[in-house]
Amino acid sequence: MPSPENMPEGDLAFAGKIIDKAIEHMMEKRCNSLAIASALLGGALGLLTRTLPDPVILNILQNAMDSVESGDMRRQAGKDHAGEA
């Protein structure tokens, strides 16, 4: 998996749009938001474990935790976040 600096331009935006649409579809079908988030997180972690070493995954998760603890994610509430973590 390429690092963010080496990621082909447009891939992150494209993937983010697809995820946003999938979330929108599941919400329209009245899926529980915790179930949606858990499934997406599980899928993302599964993909990461197939493509990255554990220390890199832990760094990604630490960055996500830091964003939650600092309030960055809460300040963006209501905004789609796919591709931003």
PDB file with SEQRES, HELIX, SHEET and CRYST1 records, atoms N, CA, C and O in Angstrom:
SEQRES   1 A   85  MET PRO SER PRO GLU ASN MET PRO GLU GLY ASP LEU ALA          
SEQRES   2 A   85  PHE ALA GLY LYS ILE ILE ASP LYS ALA ILE GLU HIS MET          
SEQRES   3 A   85  MET GLU LYS ARG CYS ASN SER LEU ALA ILE ALA SER ALA          
SEQRES   4 A   85  LEU LEU GLY GLY ALA LEU GLY LEU LEU THR ARG THR LEU          
SEQRES   5 A   85  PRO ASP PRO VAL ILE LEU ASN ILE LEU GLN ASN ALA MET          
SEQRES   6 A   85  ASP SER VAL GLU SER GLY ASP MET ARG ARG GLN ALA GLY          
SEQRES   7 A   85  LYS ASP HIS ALA GLY GLU ALA                                  
HELIX    1 AA1 PRO A    4  ASN A    6  5                                   3    
HELIX    2 AA2 ASP A   11  GLU A   28  1                                  18    
HELIX    3 AA3 SER A   33  THR A   51  1                                  19    
HELIX    4 AA4 ASP A   54  SER A   70  1                                  17    
HELIX    5 AA5 ASP A   72  ARG A   75  1                                   4    
CRYST1    1.000    1.000    1.000  90.00  90.00  90.00 P 1           1          
ATOM      1  N   MET A   1       0.850  -1.163   0.000  1.00  0.00           N  
ATOM      2  CA  MET A   1       0.000   0.000   0.000  1.00  0.00           C  
ATOM      3  C   MET A   1       0.896   1.225   0.000  1.00  0.00           C  
ATOM      4  O   MET A   1       1.813   1.318   0.816  1.00  0.00           O  
ATOM      5  N   PRO A   2       0.646   2.171  -0.905  1.00  0.00           N  
ATOM      6  CA  PRO A   2       1.502   3.354  -0.946  1.00  0.00           C  
ATOM      7  C   PRO A   2       1.263   4.254   0.260  1.00  0.00           C  
ATOM      8  O   PRO A   2       0.163   4.295   0.810  1.00  0.00           O  
ATOM      9  N   SER A   3       2.305   4.971   0.661  1.00  0.00           N  
ATOM     10  CA  SER A   3       2.134   5.945   1.735  1.00  0.00           C  
ATOM     11  C   SER A   3       1.277   7.087   1.186  1.00  0.00           C  
ATOM     12  O   SER A   3       1.148   7.227  -0.030  1.00  0.00           O  
ATOM     13  N   PRO A   4       0.683   7.916   2.075  1.00  0.00           N  
ATOM     14  CA  PRO A   4      -0.139   9.024   1.582  1.00  0.00           C  
ATOM     15  C   PRO A   4       0.583   9.915   0.575  1.00  0.00           C  
ATOM     16  O   PRO A   4      -0.034  10.435  -0.355  1.00  0.00           O  
ATOM     17  N   GLU A   5       1.885  10.089   0.760  1.00  0.00           N  
ATOM     18  CA  GLU A   5       2.650  10.924  -0.172  1.00  0.00           C  
ATOM     19  C   GLU A   5       2.780  10.270  -1.546  1.00  0.00           C  
ATOM     20  O   GLU A   5       2.892  10.963  -2.557  1.00  0.00           O  
ATOM     21  N   ASN A   6       2.766   8.935  -1.584  1.00  0.00           N  
ATOM     22  CA  ASN A   6       2.944   8.202  -2.840  1.00  0.00           C  
ATOM     23  C   ASN A   6       1.631   7.667  -3.411  1.00  0.00           C  
ATOM     24  O   ASN A   6       1.637   6.951  -4.412  1.00  0.00           O  
ATOM     25  N   MET A   7       0.522   8.005  -2.789  1.00  0.00           N  
ATOM     26  CA  MET A   7      -0.772   7.507  -3.231  1.00  0.00           C  
ATOM     27  C   MET A   7      -1.133   8.166  -4.563  1.00  0.00           C  
ATOM     28  O   MET A   7      -1.004   9.381  -4.712  1.00  0.00           O  
ATOM     29  N   PRO A   8      -1.586   7.361  -5.534  1.00  0.00           N  
ATOM     30  CA  PRO A   8      -1.993   7.961  -6.799  1.00  0.00           C  
ATOM     31  C   PRO A   8      -3.062   9.018  -6.569  1.00  0.00           C  
ATOM     32  O   PRO A   8      -4.032   8.791  -5.846  1.00  0.00           O  
ATOM     33  N   GLU A   9      -2.873  10.180  -7.193  1.00  0.00           N  
ATOM     34  CA  GLU A   9      -3.817  11.279  -7.015  1.00  0.00           C  
ATOM     35  C   GLU A   9      -5.222  10.845  -7.414  1.00  0.00           C  
ATOM     36  O   GLU A   9      -5.408  10.221  -8.459  1.00  0.00           O  
ATOM     37  N   GLY A  10      -6.161  11.159  -6.625  1.00  0.00           N  
ATOM     38  CA  GLY A  10      -7.545  10.819  -6.903  1.00  0.00           C  
ATOM     39  C   GLY A  10      -8.016   9.529  -6.263  1.00  0.00           C  
ATOM     40  O   GLY A  10      -9.218   9.352  -6.069  1.00  0.00           O  
ATOM     41  N   ASP A  11      -7.099   8.611  -5.923  1.00  0.00           N  
ATOM     42  CA  ASP A  11      -7.513   7.335  -5.324  1.00  0.00           C  
ATOM     43  C   ASP A  11      -8.234   7.538  -3.997  1.00  0.00           C  
ATOM     44  O   ASP A  11      -9.276   6.928  -3.753  1.00  0.00           O  
ATOM     45  N   LEU A  12      -7.686   8.386  -3.148  1.00  0.00           N  
ATOM     46  CA  LEU A  12      -8.289   8.604  -1.838  1.00  0.00           C  
ATOM     47  C   LEU A  12      -9.656   9.261  -1.983  1.00  0.00           C  
ATOM     48  O   LEU A  12     -10.610   8.860  -1.315  1.00  0.00           O  
ATOM     49  N   ALA A  13      -9.758  10.254  -2.838  1.00  0.00           N  
ATOM     50  CA  ALA A  13     -11.043  10.923  -3.053  1.00  0.00           C  
ATOM     51  C   ALA A  13     -12.068   9.957  -3.632  1.00  0.00           C  
ATOM     52  O   ALA A  13     -13.224   9.946  -3.210  1.00  0.00           O  
ATOM     53  N   PHE A  14     -11.648   9.150  -4.595  1.00  0.00           N  
ATOM     54  CA  PHE A  14     -12.541   8.176  -5.214  1.00  0.00           C  
ATOM     55  C   PHE A  14     -13.027   7.159  -4.185  1.00  0.00           C  
ATOM     56  O   PHE A  14     -14.225   6.896  -4.084  1.00  0.00           O  
ATOM     57  N   ALA A  15     -12.109   6.596  -3.434  1.00  0.00           N  
ATOM     58  CA  ALA A  15     -12.474   5.613  -2.411  1.00  0.00           C  
ATOM     59  C   ALA A  15     -13.379   6.248  -1.355  1.00  0.00           C  
ATOM     60  O   ALA A  15     -14.347   5.629  -0.912  1.00  0.00           O  
ATOM     61  N   GLY A  16     -13.069   7.470  -0.955  1.00  0.00           N  
ATOM     62  CA  GLY A  16     -13.879   8.172   0.031  1.00  0.00           C  
ATOM     63  C   GLY A  16     -15.308   8.385  -0.443  1.00  0.00           C  
ATOM     64  O   GLY A  16     -16.252   8.234   0.333  1.00  0.00           O  
ATOM     65  N   LYS A  17     -15.469   8.733  -1.709  1.00  0.00           N  
ATOM     66  CA  LYS A  17     -16.812   8.938  -2.257  1.00  0.00           C  
ATOM     67  C   LYS A  17     -17.611   7.639  -2.252  1.00  0.00           C  
ATOM     68  O   LYS A  17     -18.803   7.635  -1.945  1.00  0.00           O  
ATOM     69  N   ILE A  18     -16.948   6.541  -2.592  1.00  0.00           N  
ATOM     70  CA  ILE A  18     -17.638   5.248  -2.589  1.00  0.00           C  
ATOM     71  C   ILE A  18     -18.082   4.883  -1.175  1.00  0.00           C  
ATOM     72  O   ILE A  18     -19.209   4.429  -0.971  1.00  0.00           O  
ATOM     73  N   ILE A  19     -17.202   5.080  -0.206  1.00  0.00           N  
ATOM     74  CA  ILE A  19     -17.539   4.778   1.185  1.00  0.00           C  
ATOM     75  C   ILE A  19     -18.682   5.674   1.660  1.00  0.00           C  
ATOM     76  O   ILE A  19     -19.612   5.200   2.313  1.00  0.00           O  
ATOM     77  N   ASP A  20     -18.616   6.962   1.335  1.00  0.00           N  
ATOM     78  CA  ASP A  20     -19.690   7.875   1.716  1.00  0.00           C  
ATOM     79  C   ASP A  20     -21.031   7.409   1.154  1.00  0.00           C  
ATOM     80  O   ASP A  20     -22.040   7.438   1.858  1.00  0.00           O  
ATOM     81  N   LYS A  21     -21.048   6.979  -0.103  1.00  0.00           N  
ATOM     82  CA  LYS A  21     -22.284   6.490  -0.731  1.00  0.00           C  
ATOM     83  C   LYS A  21     -22.770   5.203  -0.060  1.00  0.00           C  
ATOM     84  O   LYS A  21     -23.970   5.019   0.146  1.00  0.00           O  
ATOM     85  N   ALA A  22     -21.829   4.315   0.280  1.00  0.00           N  
ATOM     86  CA  ALA A  22     -22.210   3.071   0.956  1.00  0.00           C  
ATOM     87  C   ALA A  22     -22.832   3.382   2.319  1.00  0.00           C  
ATOM     88  O   ALA A  22     -23.830   2.768   2.695  1.00  0.00           O  
ATOM     89  N   ILE A  23     -22.261   4.314   3.046  1.00  0.00           N  
ATOM     90  CA  ILE A  23     -22.804   4.707   4.348  1.00  0.00           C  
ATOM     91  C   ILE A  23     -24.195   5.304   4.164  1.00  0.00           C  
ATOM     92  O   ILE A  23     -25.135   4.958   4.880  1.00  0.00           O  
ATOM     93  N   GLU A  24     -24.308   6.195   3.207  1.00  0.00           N  
ATOM     94  CA  GLU A  24     -25.607   6.815   2.920  1.00  0.00           C  
ATOM     95  C   GLU A  24     -26.665   5.745   2.614  1.00  0.00           C  
ATOM     96  O   GLU A  24     -27.787   5.816   3.116  1.00  0.00           O  
ATOM     97  N   HIS A  25     -26.305   4.764   1.794  1.00  0.00           N  
ATOM     98  CA  HIS A  25     -27.225   3.688   1.435  1.00  0.00           C  
ATOM     99  C   HIS A  25     -27.640   2.882   2.667  1.00  0.00           C  
ATOM    100  O   HIS A  25     -28.820   2.584   2.849  1.00  0.00           O  
ATOM    101  N   MET A  26     -26.675   2.533   3.505  1.00  0.00           N  
ATOM    102  CA  MET A  26     -26.998   1.759   4.698  1.00  0.00           C  
ATOM    103  C   MET A  26     -27.870   2.563   5.660  1.00  0.00           C  
ATOM    104  O   MET A  26     -28.766   2.005   6.293  1.00  0.00           O  
ATOM    105  N   MET A  27     -27.619   3.857   5.773  1.00  0.00           N  
ATOM    106  CA  MET A  27     -28.459   4.701   6.638  1.00  0.00           C  
ATOM    107  C   MET A  27     -29.881   4.774   6.093  1.00  0.00           C  
ATOM    108  O   MET A  27     -30.842   4.738   6.862  1.00  0.00           O  
ATOM    109  N   GLU A  28     -30.022   4.876   4.775  1.00  0.00           N  
ATOM    110  CA  GLU A  28     -31.350   4.885   4.155  1.00  0.00           C  
ATOM    111  C   GLU A  28     -32.089   3.577   4.425  1.00  0.00           C  
ATOM    112  O   GLU A  28     -33.315   3.564   4.533  1.00  0.00           O  
ATOM    113  N   LYS A  29     -31.348   2.483   4.533  1.00  0.00           N  
ATOM    114  CA  LYS A  29     -31.941   1.176   4.829  1.00  0.00           C  
ATOM    115  C   LYS A  29     -32.142   0.977   6.329  1.00  0.00           C  
ATOM    116  O   LYS A  29     -32.534  -0.099   6.781  1.00  0.00           O  
ATOM    117  N   ARG A  30     -31.867   2.035   7.090  1.00  0.00           N  
ATOM    118  CA  ARG A  30     -32.046   2.052   8.545  1.00  0.00           C  
ATOM    119  C   ARG A  30     -31.145   1.061   9.289  1.00  0.00           C  
ATOM    120  O   ARG A  30     -31.536   0.497  10.311  1.00  0.00           O  
ATOM    121  N   CYS A  31     -29.957   0.862   8.770  1.00  0.00           N  
ATOM    122  CA  CYS A  31     -28.969   0.063   9.500  1.00  0.00           C  
ATOM    123  C   CYS A  31     -28.514   0.861  10.718  1.00  0.00           C  
ATOM    124  O   CYS A  31     -28.420   2.087  10.667  1.00  0.00           O  
ATOM    125  N   ASN A  32     -28.240   0.174  11.787  1.00  0.00           N  
ATOM    126  CA  ASN A  32     -27.750   0.796  13.009  1.00  0.00           C  
ATOM    127  C   ASN A  32     -26.394   1.440  12.742  1.00  0.00           C  
ATOM    128  O   ASN A  32     -25.518   0.813  12.146  1.00  0.00           O  
ATOM    129  N   SER A  33     -26.214   2.692  13.181  1.00  0.00           N  
ATOM    130  CA  SER A  33     -24.964   3.407  12.890  1.00  0.00           C  
ATOM    131  C   SER A  33     -23.747   2.733  13.522  1.00  0.00           C  
ATOM    132  O   SER A  33     -22.663   2.750  12.939  1.00  0.00           O  
ATOM    133  N   LEU A  34     -23.909   2.145  14.700  1.00  0.00           N  
ATOM    134  CA  LEU A  34     -22.792   1.438  15.327  1.00  0.00           C  
ATOM    135  C   LEU A  34     -22.417   0.196  14.520  1.00  0.00           C  
ATOM    136  O   LEU A  34     -21.236  -0.126  14.385  1.00  0.00           O  
ATOM    137  N   ALA A  35     -23.410  -0.492  13.988  1.00  0.00           N  
ATOM    138  CA  ALA A  35     -23.136  -1.666  13.150  1.00  0.00           C  
ATOM    139  C   ALA A  35     -22.403  -1.253  11.879  1.00  0.00           C  
ATOM    140  O   ALA A  35     -21.460  -1.923  11.459  1.00  0.00           O  
ATOM    141  N   ILE A  36     -22.830  -0.155  11.269  1.00  0.00           N  
ATOM    142  CA  ILE A  36     -22.170   0.335  10.048  1.00  0.00           C  
ATOM    143  C   ILE A  36     -20.718   0.683  10.352  1.00  0.00           C  
ATOM    144  O   ILE A  36     -19.806   0.245   9.649  1.00  0.00           O  
ATOM    145  N   ALA A  37     -20.510   1.469  11.398  1.00  0.00           N  
ATOM    146  CA  ALA A  37     -19.154   1.897  11.746  1.00  0.00           C  
ATOM    147  C   ALA A  37     -18.270   0.711  12.106  1.00  0.00           C  
ATOM    148  O   ALA A  37     -17.106   0.655  11.709  1.00  0.00           O  
ATOM    149  N   SER A  38     -18.821  -0.232  12.854  1.00  0.00           N  
ATOM    150  CA  SER A  38     -18.036  -1.405  13.244  1.00  0.00           C  
ATOM    151  C   SER A  38     -17.644  -2.235  12.030  1.00  0.00           C  
ATOM    152  O   SER A  38     -16.515  -2.716  11.942  1.00  0.00           O  
ATOM    153  N   ALA A  39     -18.567  -2.404  11.097  1.00  0.00           N  
ATOM    154  CA  ALA A  39     -18.274  -3.172   9.889  1.00  0.00           C  
ATOM    155  C   ALA A  39     -17.214  -2.469   9.037  1.00  0.00           C  
ATOM    156  O   ALA A  39     -16.311  -3.118   8.509  1.00  0.00           O  
ATOM    157  N   LEU A  40     -17.321  -1.158   8.904  1.00  0.00           N  
ATOM    158  CA  LEU A  40     -16.335  -0.410   8.127  1.00  0.00           C  
ATOM    159  C   LEU A  40     -14.960  -0.448   8.777  1.00  0.00           C  
ATOM    160  O   LEU A  40     -13.948  -0.627   8.100  1.00  0.00           O  
ATOM    161  N   LEU A  41     -14.932  -0.278  10.100  1.00  0.00           N  
ATOM    162  CA  LEU A  41     -13.653  -0.326  10.813  1.00  0.00           C  
ATOM    163  C   LEU A  41     -13.031  -1.710  10.709  1.00  0.00           C  
ATOM    164  O   LEU A  41     -11.830  -1.837  10.470  1.00  0.00           O  
ATOM    165  N   GLY A  42     -13.846  -2.752  10.887  1.00  0.00           N  
ATOM    166  CA  GLY A  42     -13.337  -4.121  10.768  1.00  0.00           C  
ATOM    167  C   GLY A  42     -12.789  -4.398   9.375  1.00  0.00           C  
ATOM    168  O   GLY A  42     -11.732  -5.010   9.224  1.00  0.00           O  
ATOM    169  N   GLY A  43     -13.513  -3.944   8.363  1.00  0.00           N  
ATOM    170  CA  GLY A  43     -13.041  -4.130   6.987  1.00  0.00           C  
ATOM    171  C   GLY A  43     -11.752  -3.374   6.723  1.00  0.00           C  
ATOM    172  O   GLY A  43     -10.842  -3.888   6.072  1.00  0.00           O  
ATOM    173  N   ALA A  44     -11.676  -2.149   7.230  1.00  0.00           N  
ATOM    174  CA  ALA A  44     -10.463  -1.344   7.040  1.00  0.00           C  
ATOM    175  C   ALA A  44      -9.264  -1.980   7.730  1.00  0.00           C  
ATOM    176  O   ALA A  44      -8.172  -2.040   7.164  1.00  0.00           O  
ATOM    177  N   LEU A  45      -9.473  -2.454   8.957  1.00  0.00           N  
ATOM    178  CA  LEU A  45      -8.372  -3.101   9.677  1.00  0.00           C  
ATOM    179  C   LEU A  45      -7.949  -4.386   8.982  1.00  0.00           C  
ATOM    180  O   LEU A  45      -6.761  -4.702   8.926  1.00  0.00           O  
ATOM    181  N   GLY A  46      -8.912  -5.125   8.456  1.00  0.00           N  
ATOM    182  CA  GLY A  46      -8.585  -6.337   7.713  1.00  0.00           C  
ATOM    183  C   GLY A  46      -7.727  -6.042   6.493  1.00  0.00           C  
ATOM    184  O   GLY A  46      -6.764  -6.756   6.214  1.00  0.00           O  
ATOM    185  N   LEU A  47      -8.082  -4.983   5.765  1.00  0.00           N  
ATOM    186  CA  LEU A  47      -7.299  -4.593   4.596  1.00  0.00           C  
ATOM    187  C   LEU A  47      -5.902  -4.140   5.006  1.00  0.00           C  
ATOM    188  O   LEU A  47      -4.910  -4.516   4.382  1.00  0.00           O  
ATOM    189  N   LEU A  48      -5.835  -3.335   6.054  1.00  0.00           N  
ATOM    190  CA  LEU A  48      -4.526  -2.859   6.514  1.00  0.00           C  
ATOM    191  C   LEU A  48      -3.623  -4.002   6.952  1.00  0.00           C  
ATOM    192  O   LEU A  48      -2.425  -3.986   6.668  1.00  0.00           O  
ATOM    193  N   THR A  49      -4.184  -4.998   7.643  1.00  0.00           N  
ATOM    194  CA  THR A  49      -3.345  -6.106   8.111  1.00  0.00           C  
ATOM    195  C   THR A  49      -2.828  -6.958   6.959  1.00  0.00           C  
ATOM    196  O   THR A  49      -1.825  -7.656   7.103  1.00  0.00           O  
ATOM    197  N   ARG A  50      -3.507  -6.905   5.821  1.00  0.00           N  
ATOM    198  CA  ARG A  50      -3.014  -7.644   4.651  1.00  0.00           C  
ATOM    199  C   ARG A  50      -1.955  -6.873   3.881  1.00  0.00           C  
ATOM    200  O   ARG A  50      -1.253  -7.449   3.050  1.00  0.00           O  
ATOM    201  N   THR A  51      -1.831  -5.566   4.147  1.00  0.00           N  
ATOM    202  CA  THR A  51      -0.947  -4.755   3.317  1.00  0.00           C  
ATOM    203  C   THR A  51       0.138  -3.987   4.064  1.00  0.00           C  
ATOM    204  O   THR A  51       1.073  -3.483   3.441  1.00  0.00           O  
ATOM    205  N   LEU A  52       0.028  -3.890   5.394  1.00  0.00           N  
ATOM    206  CA  LEU A  52       0.990  -3.082   6.149  1.00  0.00           C  
ATOM    207  C   LEU A  52       1.508  -3.842   7.364  1.00  0.00           C  
ATOM    208  O   LEU A  52       0.822  -4.716   7.893  1.00  0.00           O  
ATOM    209  N   PRO A  53       2.718  -3.509   7.806  1.00  0.00           N  
ATOM    210  CA  PRO A  53       3.235  -4.114   9.041  1.00  0.00           C  
ATOM    211  C   PRO A  53       2.508  -3.550  10.261  1.00  0.00           C  
ATOM    212  O   PRO A  53       1.992  -2.433  10.233  1.00  0.00           O  
ATOM    213  N   ASP A  54       2.479  -4.341  11.324  1.00  0.00           N  
ATOM    214  CA  ASP A  54       1.762  -3.957  12.537  1.00  0.00           C  
ATOM    215  C   ASP A  54       2.150  -2.576  13.080  1.00  0.00           C  
ATOM    216  O   ASP A  54       1.256  -1.822  13.464  1.00  0.00           O  
ATOM    217  N   PRO A  55       3.435  -2.207  13.131  1.00  0.00           N  
ATOM    218  CA  PRO A  55       3.767  -0.883  13.681  1.00  0.00           C  
ATOM    219  C   PRO A  55       3.126   0.264  12.883  1.00  0.00           C  
ATOM    220  O   PRO A  55       2.760   1.285  13.465  1.00  0.00           O  
ATOM    221  N   VAL A  56       2.990   0.111  11.596  1.00  0.00           N  
ATOM    222  CA  VAL A  56       2.358   1.153  10.776  1.00  0.00           C  
ATOM    223  C   VAL A  56       0.865   1.227  11.100  1.00  0.00           C  
ATOM    224  O   VAL A  56       0.305   2.318  11.208  1.00  0.00           O  
ATOM    225  N   ILE A  57       0.226   0.075  11.256  1.00  0.00           N  
ATOM    226  CA  ILE A  57      -1.190   0.041  11.616  1.00  0.00           C  
ATOM    227  C   ILE A  57      -1.399   0.693  12.981  1.00  0.00           C  
ATOM    228  O   ILE A  57      -2.335   1.471  13.167  1.00  0.00           O  
ATOM    229  N   LEU A  58      -0.535   0.378  13.922  1.00  0.00           N  
ATOM    230  CA  LEU A  58      -0.641   0.982  15.250  1.00  0.00           C  
ATOM    231  C   LEU A  58      -0.475   2.497  15.185  1.00  0.00           C  
ATOM    232  O   LEU A  58      -1.137   3.219  15.930  1.00  0.00           O  
ATOM    233  N   ASN A  59       0.393   2.987  14.313  1.00  0.00           N  
ATOM    234  CA  ASN A  59       0.578   4.425  14.138  1.00  0.00           C  
ATOM    235  C   ASN A  59      -0.696   5.066  13.579  1.00  0.00           C  
ATOM    236  O   ASN A  59      -1.104   6.140  14.022  1.00  0.00           O  
ATOM    237  N   ILE A  60      -1.313   4.406  12.610  1.00  0.00           N  
ATOM    238  CA  ILE A  60      -2.570   4.901  12.035  1.00  0.00           C  
ATOM    239  C   ILE A  60      -3.646   4.981  13.124  1.00  0.00           C  
ATOM    240  O   ILE A  60      -4.357   5.978  13.244  1.00  0.00           O  
ATOM    241  N   LEU A  61      -3.746   3.913  13.907  1.00  0.00           N  
ATOM    242  CA  LEU A  61      -4.741   3.890  14.979  1.00  0.00           C  
ATOM    243  C   LEU A  61      -4.445   4.954  16.042  1.00  0.00           C  
ATOM    244  O   LEU A  61      -5.368   5.574  16.569  1.00  0.00           O  
ATOM    245  N   GLN A  62      -3.175   5.164  16.354  1.00  0.00           N  
ATOM    246  CA  GLN A  62      -2.806   6.207  17.328  1.00  0.00           C  
ATOM    247  C   GLN A  62      -3.187   7.580  16.801  1.00  0.00           C  
ATOM    248  O   GLN A  62      -3.686   8.413  17.558  1.00  0.00           O  
ATOM    249  N   ASN A  63      -2.960   7.829  15.512  1.00  0.00           N  
ATOM    250  CA  ASN A  63      -3.354   9.109  14.913  1.00  0.00           C  
ATOM    251  C   ASN A  63      -4.862   9.307  15.010  1.00  0.00           C  
ATOM    252  O   ASN A  63      -5.328  10.412  15.287  1.00  0.00           O  
ATOM    253  N   ALA A  64      -5.630   8.235  14.781  1.00  0.00           N  
ATOM    254  CA  ALA A  64      -7.084   8.317  14.900  1.00  0.00           C  
ATOM    255  C   ALA A  64      -7.485   8.618  16.338  1.00  0.00           C  
ATOM    256  O   ALA A  64      -8.356   9.453  16.584  1.00  0.00           O  
ATOM    257  N   MET A  65      -6.845   7.934  17.291  1.00  0.00           N  
ATOM    258  CA  MET A  65      -7.144   8.180  18.698  1.00  0.00           C  
ATOM    259  C   MET A  65      -6.815   9.630  19.084  1.00  0.00           C  
ATOM    260  O   MET A  65      -7.573  10.273  19.810  1.00  0.00           O  
ATOM    261  N   ASP A  66      -5.691  10.128  18.595  1.00  0.00           N  
ATOM    262  CA  ASP A  66      -5.296  11.514  18.882  1.00  0.00           C  
ATOM    263  C   ASP A  66      -6.333  12.497  18.345  1.00  0.00           C  
ATOM    264  O   ASP A  66      -6.632  13.499  18.995  1.00  0.00           O  
ATOM    265  N   SER A  67      -6.884  12.215  17.157  1.00  0.00           N  
ATOM    266  CA  SER A  67      -7.906  13.085  16.570  1.00  0.00           C  
ATOM    267  C   SER A  67      -9.176  13.101  17.407  1.00  0.00           C  
ATOM    268  O   SER A  67      -9.815  14.143  17.552  1.00  0.00           O  
ATOM    269  N   VAL A  68      -9.539  11.955  17.954  1.00  0.00           N  
ATOM    270  CA  VAL A  68     -10.727  11.881  18.816  1.00  0.00           C  
ATOM    271  C   VAL A  68     -10.452  12.626  20.120  1.00  0.00           C  
ATOM    272  O   VAL A  68     -11.267  13.436  20.561  1.00  0.00           O  
ATOM    273  N   GLU A  69      -9.301  12.350  20.736  1.00  0.00           N  
ATOM    274  CA  GLU A  69      -8.974  12.963  22.024  1.00  0.00           C  
ATOM    275  C   GLU A  69      -8.841  14.480  21.934  1.00  0.00           C  
ATOM    276  O   GLU A  69      -9.197  15.188  22.876  1.00  0.00           O  
ATOM    277  N   SER A  70      -8.334  14.983  20.814  1.00  0.00           N  
ATOM    278  CA  SER A  70      -8.153  16.434  20.659  1.00  0.00           C  
ATOM    279  C   SER A  70      -9.455  17.144  20.300  1.00  0.00           C  
ATOM    280  O   SER A  70      -9.541  18.370  20.364  1.00  0.00           O  
ATOM    281  N   GLY A  71     -10.467  16.364  19.921  1.00  0.00           N  
ATOM    282  CA  GLY A  71     -11.747  16.957  19.534  1.00  0.00           C  
ATOM    283  C   GLY A  71     -11.863  17.255  18.051  1.00  0.00           C  
ATOM    284  O   GLY A  71     -12.890  17.765  17.603  1.00  0.00           O  
ATOM    285  N   ASP A  72     -10.817  16.944  17.272  1.00  0.00           N  
ATOM    286  CA  ASP A  72     -10.860  17.226  15.832  1.00  0.00           C  
ATOM    287  C   ASP A  72     -12.036  16.539  15.140  1.00  0.00           C  
ATOM    288  O   ASP A  72     -12.718  17.151  14.318  1.00  0.00           O  
ATOM    289  N   MET A  73     -12.273  15.281  15.469  1.00  0.00           N  
ATOM    290  CA  MET A  73     -13.365  14.551  14.824  1.00  0.00           C  
ATOM    291  C   MET A  73     -14.713  15.128  15.243  1.00  0.00           C  
ATOM    292  O   MET A  73     -15.612  15.250  14.410  1.00  0.00           O  
ATOM    293  N   ARG A  74     -14.870  15.481  16.503  1.00  0.00           N  
ATOM    294  CA  ARG A  74     -16.129  16.031  17.010  1.00  0.00           C  
ATOM    295  C   ARG A  74     -16.438  17.377  16.349  1.00  0.00           C  
ATOM    296  O   ARG A  74     -17.596  17.666  16.048  1.00  0.00           O  
ATOM    297  N   ARG A  75     -15.405  18.207  16.121  1.00  0.00           N  
ATOM    298  CA  ARG A  75     -15.602  19.514  15.496  1.00  0.00           C  
ATOM    299  C   ARG A  75     -16.109  19.373  14.062  1.00  0.00           C  
ATOM    300  O   ARG A  75     -16.745  20.283  13.530  1.00  0.00           O  
ATOM    301  N   GLN A  76     -15.825  18.229  13.442  1.00  0.00           N  
ATOM    302  CA  GLN A  76     -16.252  18.017  12.071  1.00  0.00           C  
ATOM    303  C   GLN A  76     -17.551  17.210  12.006  1.00  0.00           C  
ATOM    304  O   GLN A  76     -17.905  16.698  10.944  1.00  0.00           O  
ATOM    305  N   ALA A  77     -18.254  17.093  13.118  1.00  0.00           N  
ATOM    306  CA  ALA A  77     -19.481  16.281  13.175  1.00  0.00           C  
ATOM    307  C   ALA A  77     -20.446  16.709  12.079  1.00  0.00           C  
ATOM    308  O   ALA A  77     -20.634  17.897  11.818  1.00  0.00           O  
ATOM    309  N   GLY A  78     -21.046  15.719  11.452  1.00  0.00           N  
ATOM    310  CA  GLY A  78     -21.982  15.976  10.369  1.00  0.00           C  
ATOM    311  C   GLY A  78     -21.322  15.964   9.010  1.00  0.00           C  
ATOM    312  O   GLY A  78     -22.001  15.811   7.995  1.00  0.00           O  
ATOM    313  N   LYS A  79     -20.026  16.121   8.972  1.00  0.00           N  
ATOM    314  CA  LYS A  79     -19.292  16.101   7.719  1.00  0.00           C  
ATOM    315  C   LYS A  79     -18.827  14.675   7.439  1.00  0.00           C  
ATOM    316  O   LYS A  79     -18.416  13.957   8.351  1.00  0.00           O  
ATOM    317  N   ASP A  80     -18.896  14.272   6.167  1.00  0.00           N  
ATOM    318  CA  ASP A  80     -18.383  12.953   5.818  1.00  0.00           C  
ATOM    319  C   ASP A  80     -16.871  12.949   6.001  1.00  0.00           C  
ATOM    320  O   ASP A  80     -16.192  13.905   5.627  1.00  0.00           O  
ATOM    321  N   HIS A  81     -16.347  11.868   6.579  1.00  0.00           N  
ATOM    322  CA  HIS A  81     -14.926  11.790   6.884  1.00  0.00           C  
ATOM    323  C   HIS A  81     -14.181  10.755   6.066  1.00  0.00           C  
ATOM    324  O   HIS A  81     -12.978  10.574   6.257  1.00  0.00           O  
ATOM    325  N   ALA A  82     -14.859  10.072   5.163  1.00  0.00           N  
ATOM    326  CA  ALA A  82     -14.187   9.007   4.408  1.00  0.00           C  
ATOM    327  C   ALA A  82     -12.958   9.562   3.707  1.00  0.00           C  
ATOM    328  O   ALA A  82     -13.020  10.575   3.010  1.00  0.00           O  
ATOM    329  N   GLY A  83     -11.847   8.880   3.906  1.00  0.00           N  
ATOM    330  CA  GLY A  83     -10.609   9.288   3.268  1.00  0.00           C  
ATOM    331  C   GLY A  83      -9.823  10.325   4.016  1.00  0.00           C  
ATOM    332  O   GLY A  83      -8.788  10.783   3.531  1.00  0.00           O  
ATOM    333  N   GLU A  84     -10.286  10.712   5.194  1.00  0.00           N  
ATOM    334  CA  GLU A  84      -9.583  11.765   5.945  1.00  0.00           C  
ATOM    335  C   GLU A  84      -8.780  11.231   7.118  1.00  0.00           C  
ATOM    336  O   GLU A  84      -7.892  11.925   7.613  1.00  0.00           O  
ATOM    337  N   ALA A  85      -9.060  10.042   7.567  1.00  0.00           N  
ATOM    338  CA  ALA A  85      -8.379   9.528   8.750  1.00  0.00           C  
ATOM    339  C   ALA A  85      -6.934   9.226   8.484  1.00  0.00           C  
ATOM    340  O   ALA A  85      -6.220   8.784   9.385  1.00  0.00           O  
TER     341      ALA A  85                                                      
END                                                                             
